[in-house]
Amino acid sequence: MLPWPLFTFGVIAAALFDVRARVVPNALTVALAVSGALAQALATGWSGLGSAVLGVAVGLGLLLVPFSARWLGGGDVKLAAALGAWVGPTGALQLVVLGLALGGLLSLVVLAAGSRSTRAEVARNLWSVVLWRSAAQVSVRPRAEVVPLAVAFGAAGLWTFFGGGPLHA
């Protein structure tokens, strides 16, 4: 059996959960991580398993600081780490960078659809960063204004997995 249907289903499921409920279930991210490690190990043995573990570490490590600043949720971090198991460390680096860029674009869409007070708060926070070079503390947003970053990380993961990444160059 080819692993790509499992990967694709997991990514789509994560994105749909995030869009509908603004949460990515832990069971889904664990299943993606384990199946990714298993697929890597079956494909290339111990080196594949090592690649999967490093991919998880890269996906997790790159997003710990933004997570601790509350710029993104734990489900998004766990999803990026789980996808890292499938694409290895180099692919995980690419999918995190691309996922954050896509997430920024998605944030602009959510911001444009948000309330006037939210747009004003974001403008104040951006000026704070520009003038004082310090990131503002992010307030808790209504669920409708939370950006479903699983969509962005999922798209980046699919791009990386299906040949847009450095692993296929």
NORJO-V585912 format. One record per run of one state. SS is the DSSP state (H for helix, E for strand, - for the rest). FROM is the first residue (numbers start at 1). TO is the last residue. Records with the same first field share a line. If there is no record, write none. Layout:
SS->FROM-TO / FROM-TO
//
This chain:
-->1-3 / 22-25 / 45-45 / 69-73 / 114-115 / 133-142 / 146-148 / 165-165 / 169-169
H->4-21 / 26-44 / 46-68 / 74-113 / 116-132 / 143-145 / 149-164 / 166-168
//
